[in-house]
Amino acid sequence: MICPRCESENVDKLVDSPVGDVWEVYMCNRCYYSWRSTEDASVTDPAKYDKRFKLTEAQIAKMMEIPPIPPLEVE
C-alpha cells in the first residue's frame, strides 16, 4: 500500500468495516493522510491523486506540529 498524498510505503490499516467485509480505512504514518478503500481513485491512487495536494518529505518536515489542547478549566 502506498500513500496517495506523499507516496510513503509506511501505511497501516486502521479498521475494517464493522459489518461484512465492505471497506477498510488506511492511514499514512508519515503525512497522516487517511482514506477509505471504497473512495474514488482520485483519493486512493497515488497516480490519480491531485498533484496540487501532494506532499514531499521536505514539505512534511517543515510542517508545524498541532499544538496540544490545554486542560479543561473546571470552576
N, C-alpha and C positions, 0 to 999 in steps of 0.2 A: 504494500500500500504506500502511495506517495501523496504527500500533502498537495492539494491543488494550488494553494497560495504561495508556499515557499519552497516546494518540491523537496522537502526533507523526507527521508525514509523512516524517521522516528515518529511513527504514528501508532496509537493504541486504539483498540476497540473499547469504547466505554460501556456500552449496554446493547442488549438485544431487545427487540420489541417484546412487551410483556405477554402478548397473546400471539401464538403462532410464530412462524419464522419469517416475518414480514419485512423488517428493516433492522439495521444496526446504526449506531451513532459512533463516529470516529473523531479523534482529536489529535492534532499535531502537538508534539511536545516541545517544538521549537518556537512556533509563532502562535500557538494556542487556538488556531482556527479549528472549528468543529463543523461536521456535516453529517447528514443522514444519508444512508446508502440509496434511498429512493429519490433523492433530489435530481434535478436536471443535470446533464453532463457539463453544462456551463459552470456548475458549482462543484462537481465531483471529479472532473477530468482535468489534470494539470495542463494538457494541450489546449483545452477549450476554455479554461478559466480566464477571465478578462485581464489582460496584461496590465491595465492601469492599476489593478489592485494587488498585483504580485509583490512579494517582499523578498529582498535579498538578505543574506546573513548580515551584511554590513548595516542595512536599514534596521534590522531587528535589534542589533547590538546598540544602536543609538536611541531606541525607543525608551520612553520614560516608564518607570515602574508605576503600577497603580498604587496610589497612596493608601495606607491602611485606614480603615474606618475606626475612629476613636470610640472608646467605650461609651455606652449609653449612660447619660447622667440621670440618676434616679433622685427625685425630690422627696 
